[in-house]
Structures are given as C-alpha cells and as structure tokens.
C-alpha cells in the first residue's frame, strides 16, 4: 500500500467513526456556518 493509501484509510476510518457517533457532526456544521458568515462580512467587496 502506498503512503496516500494509508492516509486515505485512516481518514476514512476516522470520518466513519465521527459520523456514527454524531457527537461532533453538529459542532462541525455550526462552526462551518459561523465561519462562512464571518468571512462573508469580513471580505465584502464594494464593487461600484
């Protein structure tokens, strides 16, 4: 197995564990939404 194969296997296993536990999924979604909104207001370009 190649280096990237090992990385893919570990990431896949970790993501499956997180989705099954459902503890962190809601936190990730809230953090993502807040990050998008924050950067949207921070990077507003006034195109005229």
Secondary structure, DSSP 8 states (H G I E B T S, - for coil): --HHHHHHHHHHHHHHHHHHH-SSHHHHHHHHHHHHHHHHHHT-----
